Amino acid sequence: MSKTYTKREFLRILGLGLVFMPLVGCFDSKSSDAKESGHTGGDDTAKAGDDPEELKITDQDMILLSRNDAAYERYNMAFNKRIQHLPKYIAVCKTEKGVQYAVRKAAKENLKVAVKSGGHSFEGFSSNDGGMVINLSQMKKIKWLGNDEVEVEPGCILQEIQDAFFPKKKLLPAGSCGTVGIGGLTLGGGYGFFSRKYGLTCDSLLQLRMVDGAGNVIRSEDDPNLLWACKGGGNGNFGVVTSFRFKAHDMPPLFDSYVLKFRNMTAERFESTLSAWFEVSGQLPLEAFAAYVLNGNTLTVLITTYKSYPDFAQKIAPITALADSTKPTLNAPLPQAMRRYYGRKGPIYFKNASAGLYKDKDDILQVKEELFKLVTTYKGIVFQVNTLGGNINEREFEKQSCYPHRSLPYLGELQAYWDNASQEGALVKAFEEIQTLFRNGGIRAHYRNYPDINFKDWETQYYGDNYVKLQTVKRKYDKDDLFHYPQSVRV
């Protein structure tokens, strides 16, 4: 694998032809039938400790890129332009055997490994400097099994998942942004419009396959603790997950949404609208979702449901009555409705992180004055609250996963966006001031998939009391800490 490929050779090998869309853009996905196939590289694996060359891989398994290769820059492009890394190698893996080879080569050369499924990493944890990045973006097979079970490779993004599931009238409870990768989403928890009914994305995960730090293929059915750790324990901690087996759910046919706008917000109106939003969101049915989004002095409230209720308008009246405008979109076909939430293409400049998980409105109102002042003073700062709760807090789900924050029904999210690098300093400073407000107010629980490099006690903030057990799983499958990033589980 020491050969250097020209750009033409590389594109031909990957089958990308004359047109190549950057990985951070939106994909035009193919039909699910074209993706169906079984495992690759499953049972003909070499033993742990063997030289990586003995796996006898081909270019159909993996392409190893170094910094002088034409395609290196493309595959090193991050969704977040704020964070740039320069790994020694990027291993573009297409099969499980290719992943094994990459892991063993990294171990042989004593290189730290970061894992990139093909979507987003808010703090750049899917890359590194001077190590190896295992890029799974070409592993996109989807195989339908019996009993509403489906096997998905980690390189699929949500837009591709939906394009494969919806024609079969099936649903995977996941997020809404089309370019999010299924690998990182699932391993960190995963929530969205359907979570209050069906649980987190990881709660629909039945089995997985993983290449561990020795380059061995591990099946989760042989170790329940591994499956437990991969339901909320985060990507790139224990190994490289090469396939997920999910339980699919019936797709609801229709989707209703209400977009409420509030302009010229004041501190007083911030408190009254937030209180009304919490009143409404606390009584929503399981099929509903709500978001409160303060951007400058404009507030947007989104309320959705995929089950018709005759009295739904009455349920949300306490907040709609305060709005400057209300735009309902009713009875939209669900596949069409989901496309509206695919989000911006990257790469873009931003910082995005958890602003805490909350019990109720008082967790936010305790810092209302300074919070409102900072969000409205700094153009580009967004403060958002999303509904969790419902069946996310189901006891059986809790027992089977390491996600620790199920009893907290609201998730705060802090965002900052800018157009050029010169704007970063002031916005990131304001961002951290808001985080400090919540930290000083006793908010300690955070969502692993919205990490912040400035969280000091991230081990318990992400994982609660489960961190010590996660370390046990880490030592079993990655005792030499091959998979390592600034907030990875430590040996």
matplotlib code that plots the C-alpha trace (Angstrom):
import matplotlib.pyplot as plt

x = [0.0, 3.0, 2.1, 1.1, -2.0, -2.6, -5.9, -7.2, -6.3, -7.9, -11.2, -11.3, -10.7, -13.5, -15.9, -16.4, -16.1, -15.9, -18.1, -17.1, -19.2, -17.2, -18.1, -19.4, -22.1, -25.5, -25.5, -27.9, -28.5, -29.2, -32.1, -31.8, -31.9, -28.6, -27.0, -28.1, -25.3, -23.8, -20.8, -17.4, -14.2, -16.2, -14.7, -11.4, -9.6, -6.1, -5.2, -4.4, -0.8, -0.2, 1.5, -1.1, 0.3, -0.9, -4.5, -3.8, -6.2, -6.7, -7.7, -11.3, -10.8, -8.8, -6.9, -4.2, -3.6, -0.6, -0.2, 1.3, -1.6, -4.0, -7.1, -5.7, -7.0, -10.5, -10.7, -9.1, -11.8, -13.8, -17.4, -16.2, -13.8, -12.7, -10.8, -8.1, -6.0, -3.2, -3.1, -0.1, -2.5, -6.1, -7.3, -10.3, -11.9, -14.4, -14.7, -14.3, -11.0, -9.8, -10.5, -8.6, -5.6, -5.7, -5.9, -3.0, -0.9, -1.6, -0.7, 2.5, 3.6, 2.4, 0.0, -3.1, -6.3, -9.4, -12.6, -14.6, -18.0, -18.5, -20.7, -19.9, -17.7, -18.3, -14.9, -12.9, -12.6, -12.8, -9.4, -5.9, -2.4, 0.2, -1.8, -4.2, -7.8, -9.9, -12.5, -15.6, -17.5, -17.4, -19.0, -22.6, -24.3, -27.8, -29.2, -32.8, -33.3, -36.4, -38.5, -38.1, -34.4, -31.9, -28.1, -26.4, -22.8, -21.3, -20.6, -24.3, -25.6, -29.1, -30.3, -29.2, -30.8, -34.1, -33.9, -33.5, -36.1, -39.0, -39.8, -40.3, -42.5, -40.0, -38.4, -35.2, -35.7, -32.7, -31.9, -33.0, -29.8, -29.2, -25.4, -25.1, -23.4, -25.2, -22.1, -21.4, -25.1, -25.9, -22.8, -23.4, -27.2, -29.1, -32.3, -34.8, -38.5, -39.3, -37.4, -40.1, -42.1, -39.3, -36.4, -32.9, -31.4, -29.2, -32.3, -33.2, -29.7, -29.8, -26.2, -23.0, -19.6, -16.4, -12.7, -10.9, -7.5, -5.7, -7.4, -9.8, -13.5, -15.7, -19.5, -21.6, -23.7, -20.6, -20.4, -23.5, -21.2, -19.9, -23.4, -24.2, -21.1, -21.8, -25.3, -24.2, -20.5, -19.4, -17.6, -14.0, -13.5, -13.3, -12.7, -14.2, -17.8, -18.2, -21.9, -25.1, -28.2, -31.3, -34.9, -36.9, -40.3, -43.4, -43.2, -46.1, -47.5, -48.0, -46.2, -47.6, -45.4, -46.1, -43.4, -44.0, -42.1, -41.5, -39.7, -38.1, -37.6, -37.0, -35.8, -39.4, -40.7, -37.9, -39.1, -42.8, -42.3, -39.9, -42.4, -45.2, -43.0, -42.2, -46.0, -46.8, -43.9, -44.5, -48.0, -47.2, -48.1, -45.3, -45.5, -44.8, -41.5, -40.8, -37.8, -37.2, -34.6, -33.4, -31.3, -30.4, -33.7, -35.8, -37.3, -38.5, -40.6, -41.0, -43.7, -44.2, -46.4, -46.8, -50.1, -53.3, -54.9, -58.3, -57.3, -53.6, -54.2, -55.6, -52.7, -50.2, -52.4, -50.5, -47.5, -49.2, -51.3, -48.1, -46.6, -46.3, -47.0, -47.8, -47.3, -48.8, -48.0, -50.4, -50.7, -47.4, -46.1, -43.5, -40.6, -41.2, -41.4, -38.1, -36.2, -36.9, -34.7, -31.6, -29.7, -26.8, -24.1, -20.5, -17.8, -18.7, -17.3, -19.1, -18.9, -21.8, -22.1, -24.4, -25.6, -26.9, -29.8, -32.5, -35.2, -37.5, -37.6, -36.0, -32.6, -32.7, -34.5, -31.9, -29.5, -32.1, -30.8, -27.2, -28.2, -30.5, -28.0, -25.2, -27.4, -28.9, -25.6, -23.5, -24.8, -24.4, -25.1, -28.0, -29.5, -31.9, -33.9, -35.2, -37.7, -36.5, -38.5, -41.3, -40.1, -36.4, -36.9, -38.2, -36.6, -35.7, -33.8, -32.0, -30.8, -29.6, -27.5, -24.9, -26.7, -27.2, -29.4, -32.8, -34.7, -33.8, -36.5, -34.9, -31.6, -30.0, -27.8, -25.5, -24.4, -22.2, -21.8, -19.5, -18.4, -14.7, -12.0, -11.6, -15.1, -14.2, -12.6, -15.5, -18.1, -16.2, -15.6, -19.3, -20.1, -17.9, -19.4, -22.8, -21.4, -19.9, -23.4, -24.9, -21.9, -22.1, -25.8, -25.2, -25.9, -23.6, -25.2, -24.3, -25.0, -21.9, -22.7, -22.6, -19.1, -17.3, -13.5, -13.8, -15.8, -13.4, -15.3, -16.4, -16.1, -19.1, -20.9, -21.3, -21.4, -22.6, -21.8, -21.1, -17.6, -15.8, -17.6, -16.8, -13.1, -13.4, -14.7, -12.0, -9.3, -10.7, -10.8, -8.2, -5.8, -3.0, -5.3, -4.9, -8.2, -7.6, -8.8, -9.0, -12.2, -11.9, -12.5, -9.2, -7.6]
y = [0.0, 2.3, 3.3, 6.9, 7.2, 10.0, 11.8, 10.0, 6.6, 7.3, 8.5, 5.5, 3.1, 4.6, 4.7, 8.5, 9.2, 12.7, 14.3, 14.3, 16.0, 16.9, 14.7, 17.7, 18.4, 16.8, 13.6, 12.4, 8.9, 5.8, 3.4, 1.0, -2.0, -1.0, -1.0, -4.4, -6.8, -8.9, -8.4, -8.1, -9.3, -11.1, -14.5, -14.7, -12.3, -12.7, -13.3, -10.5, -9.4, -10.5, -8.2, -6.0, -7.1, -10.7, -9.5, -9.4, -6.5, -4.8, -1.3, -2.4, -2.7, 0.4, 3.3, 4.8, 8.5, 10.5, 14.2, 14.3, 12.4, 14.4, 13.2, 13.8, 17.4, 16.4, 13.7, 15.9, 18.6, 19.1, 20.2, 22.8, 25.2, 26.5, 23.2, 22.0, 18.9, 17.3, 13.5, 11.5, 9.0, 9.0, 5.4, 5.5, 2.1, 0.3, -3.0, -4.4, -6.0, -2.6, -1.3, -4.2, -3.4, 0.3, -0.4, -2.8, -0.5, 2.3, 0.0, -1.1, 2.5, 3.6, 6.2, 7.4, 6.8, 9.0, 7.6, 9.5, 8.1, 10.9, 13.4, 16.1, 16.4, 19.7, 19.8, 17.9, 14.7, 12.7, 13.8, 14.4, 15.8, 13.3, 10.1, 8.1, 8.9, 5.9, 7.4, 5.2, 7.5, 4.9, 2.1, 2.8, -0.7, -1.1, -4.7, -5.4, -8.5, -10.2, -9.1, -5.3, -5.5, -3.7, -3.7, -0.4, 0.4, 3.4, 5.7, 6.3, 9.8, 10.5, 11.7, 8.3, 6.4, 8.1, 7.6, 3.9, 3.5, 5.7, 3.8, 0.8, 2.7, 2.3, 4.7, 4.9, 7.4, 9.7, 13.4, 15.8, 17.1, 15.3, 15.3, 13.8, 10.3, 7.4, 6.1, 9.0, 9.8, 6.3, 5.8, 9.1, 8.5, 10.2, 12.2, 13.9, 14.3, 10.7, 10.1, 10.8, 7.9, 5.4, 6.4, 7.5, 6.2, 3.9, 2.4, 0.8, -0.7, -4.5, -5.6, -4.3, -5.4, -3.7, -3.8, -3.5, -2.0, -5.3, -5.4, -8.2, -8.3, -8.3, -9.1, -7.5, -10.6, -12.1, -9.3, -7.4, -4.9, -3.8, -3.1, -1.3, 0.9, 1.7, 3.0, 6.5, 5.9, 8.0, 7.3, 6.3, 5.1, 1.3, 0.5, 1.0, 0.0, -1.5, -2.3, -1.6, -3.8, -1.7, -2.4, -0.4, 1.2, 1.9, 5.2, 7.6, 9.0, 12.6, 15.3, 18.6, 21.6, 25.0, 27.7, 30.7, 33.9, 36.5, 39.7, 42.6, 40.4, 42.0, 40.5, 40.5, 38.8, 36.2, 35.2, 35.1, 33.1, 30.7, 30.1, 29.5, 27.2, 25.1, 24.9, 23.7, 21.3, 19.6, 18.5, 17.4, 13.9, 11.4, 12.0, 15.7, 17.7, 21.3, 23.7, 27.2, 29.0, 32.5, 34.1, 37.7, 39.5, 37.1, 34.0, 31.0, 28.3, 25.0, 22.5, 19.3, 16.2, 13.1, 12.0, 14.1, 15.2, 17.1, 19.3, 19.9, 23.6, 24.0, 22.2, 24.7, 27.8, 29.2, 29.9, 30.5, 33.3, 35.2, 34.9, 37.7, 35.1, 31.4, 29.4, 25.9, 23.2, 20.4, 16.9, 17.0, 13.6, 12.7, 12.1, 15.5, 17.2, 15.7, 17.3, 20.7, 20.0, 18.7, 21.8, 23.8, 22.3, 22.7, 23.4, 26.4, 28.4, 27.6, 26.4, 24.3, 22.5, 21.3, 24.0, 21.5, 19.2, 20.7, 19.6, 22.6, 26.3, 27.3, 25.9, 28.6, 31.4, 31.5, 33.1, 34.8, 38.4, 37.7, 34.9, 37.2, 40.0, 37.9, 36.2, 39.5, 41.5, 39.1, 38.6, 35.0, 33.4, 31.1, 29.6, 26.6, 24.3, 21.0, 18.5, 15.1, 13.1, 10.7, 7.1, 8.3, 7.8, 4.2, 2.0, -0.8, 1.5, 2.9, -0.6, -1.5, 1.6, 3.8, 7.1, 8.5, 11.6, 10.0, 11.7, 15.2, 16.1, 19.2, 19.7, 23.1, 23.8, 26.8, 27.8, 30.4, 31.1, 33.5, 34.2, 34.9, 33.9, 37.5, 37.2, 34.1, 35.6, 37.7, 35.1, 32.2, 34.4, 35.2, 31.5, 30.6, 33.3, 31.7, 28.2, 29.7, 31.1, 27.6, 26.0, 28.4, 27.7, 24.1, 22.7, 19.7, 17.2, 17.4, 15.5, 13.6, 14.3, 18.1, 18.2, 21.3, 21.2, 23.5, 21.1, 20.4, 17.4, 16.0, 12.4, 12.7, 15.5, 13.2, 9.8, 10.3, 7.3, 5.1, 6.3, 3.8, 0.9, 2.5, 2.4, -1.3, -1.8, 0.5, -1.6, -4.8, -3.7, -0.9, -1.5, 0.5, 3.5, 3.4, 5.2, 8.6, 12.2, 15.0, 13.7, 9.9, 7.4, 6.9, 3.5]
z = [0.0, -0.4, -4.0, -4.6, -6.8, -9.2, -8.9, -12.0, -10.7, -7.3, -8.7, -11.0, -8.2, -6.1, -9.0, -8.6, -12.3, -13.6, -11.0, -7.3, -4.6, -1.5, 1.5, 3.4, 0.8, 0.2, -1.6, -4.3, -3.0, -5.0, -4.5, -1.6, -3.9, -5.4, -1.9, -0.7, 0.0, 2.8, 5.0, 3.5, 5.1, 7.8, 8.6, 6.7, 9.0, 10.2, 13.8, 16.1, 16.0, 12.4, 10.0, 8.2, 4.9, 5.6, 5.1, 1.4, 0.7, -2.6, -3.6, -3.4, 0.4, 1.2, -0.2, 2.0, 1.4, 2.5, 2.3, -1.2, -2.7, -4.9, -3.0, 0.5, 0.7, -0.2, 2.4, 5.0, 4.5, 7.8, 8.1, 10.6, 8.9, 12.4, 13.1, 10.7, 11.3, 9.4, 9.8, 8.5, 6.8, 5.7, 5.3, 3.0, 3.8, 1.7, 3.5, 7.0, 5.9, 4.8, 8.3, 9.8, 7.7, 8.6, 12.3, 12.2, 10.2, 12.7, 15.6, 13.8, 13.3, 16.8, 15.3, 17.2, 15.3, 14.8, 13.2, 10.7, 9.5, 7.0, 8.8, 11.4, 14.4, 16.2, 17.9, 15.2, 17.1, 13.9, 12.8, 14.3, 13.7, 12.7, 13.2, 11.1, 10.2, 9.3, 6.9, 6.5, 4.1, 1.3, 3.4, 2.5, 2.1, 3.4, 3.7, 4.6, 6.7, 8.1, 11.0, 10.2, 10.8, 8.6, 8.5, 7.8, 7.2, 9.1, 6.1, 5.4, 6.1, 7.2, 3.9, 2.4, 5.3, 4.7, 0.9, 1.6, 4.4, 3.2, 0.0, 2.2, 4.5, 7.3, 9.7, 11.8, 14.7, 14.1, 13.6, 10.9, 9.4, 6.1, 6.3, 9.7, 9.7, 11.2, 12.9, 15.2, 15.7, 16.9, 19.1, 20.9, 21.4, 18.6, 18.9, 16.7, 15.8, 16.5, 19.7, 22.2, 20.7, 19.8, 22.0, 20.9, 17.7, 19.8, 21.4, 18.0, 17.7, 18.0, 17.1, 15.7, 14.4, 15.4, 14.6, 17.9, 18.7, 17.7, 14.3, 15.3, 14.3, 17.4, 17.3, 20.0, 20.4, 22.1, 24.6, 25.9, 27.6, 24.2, 22.9, 26.1, 25.7, 22.1, 23.0, 24.1, 24.7, 21.7, 18.4, 18.2, 21.8, 21.6, 18.0, 14.5, 14.1, 10.6, 10.6, 12.7, 12.8, 13.6, 14.3, 11.8, 12.7, 10.6, 8.9, 9.6, 6.4, 7.3, 9.2, 10.6, 11.6, 13.1, 12.7, 15.1, 14.8, 17.5, 16.5, 18.5, 21.5, 24.9, 28.1, 29.4, 26.3, 26.5, 29.9, 29.0, 25.7, 27.4, 30.2, 27.6, 25.6, 28.6, 29.5, 26.0, 25.5, 28.9, 27.7, 24.2, 23.0, 22.3, 18.5, 18.9, 19.1, 20.0, 19.7, 21.0, 19.0, 20.0, 17.3, 18.0, 18.8, 16.8, 18.3, 16.2, 17.8, 15.9, 16.9, 15.0, 15.1, 12.9, 14.4, 13.9, 17.1, 16.9, 19.8, 18.9, 18.1, 21.6, 23.2, 21.7, 22.1, 25.1, 22.8, 19.5, 21.2, 21.9, 18.4, 15.8, 13.1, 12.9, 9.8, 9.9, 7.3, 7.7, 6.2, 4.4, 3.2, 5.7, 3.2, 1.6, 5.0, 6.2, 3.3, 4.7, 7.7, 5.9, 7.0, 5.5, 3.4, 4.6, 5.2, 7.4, 10.3, 13.5, 17.1, 18.4, 21.7, 24.4, 26.7, 29.2, 29.8, 31.9, 34.3, 33.6, 32.8, 36.0, 34.9, 32.2, 33.9, 36.7, 34.1, 31.9, 32.0, 31.1, 28.7, 26.8, 26.7, 25.3, 22.6, 21.4, 21.6, 19.5, 16.0, 15.1, 18.5, 18.7, 21.9, 21.3, 23.6, 22.2, 23.7, 24.8, 27.4, 26.5, 25.8, 25.9, 29.6, 29.2, 31.9, 29.5, 27.2, 30.2, 31.3, 27.9, 27.2, 28.8, 27.9, 31.4, 31.1, 30.3, 33.1, 31.9, 29.3, 27.7, 25.8, 25.4, 22.4, 21.9, 18.4, 16.8, 13.1, 11.3, 7.7, 8.1, 10.6, 12.0, 13.6, 15.6, 18.6, 19.9, 19.2, 20.8, 23.8, 24.2, 23.6, 26.6, 28.7, 28.2, 29.0, 32.2, 33.2, 33.0, 34.7, 37.6, 37.7, 38.4, 35.0, 34.7, 32.4, 28.7, 25.5, 24.2, 20.5, 21.2, 22.8, 24.0, 24.3, 27.3, 29.5, 32.3, 33.9, 30.6, 31.8, 34.2, 32.2, 29.2, 30.9, 34.5, 36.7, 33.7, 32.9, 35.1, 33.3, 29.9, 30.9, 31.5, 28.0, 26.7, 28.4, 26.9, 23.3, 23.1, 25.9, 24.2, 23.6, 19.9, 19.4, 21.0, 20.8, 23.4, 25.1, 24.3, 27.1, 28.8, 29.6]

ax = plt.figure().add_subplot(projection="3d")
ax.plot(x, y, z, "-o")
ax.set_aspect("equal")
plt.show()
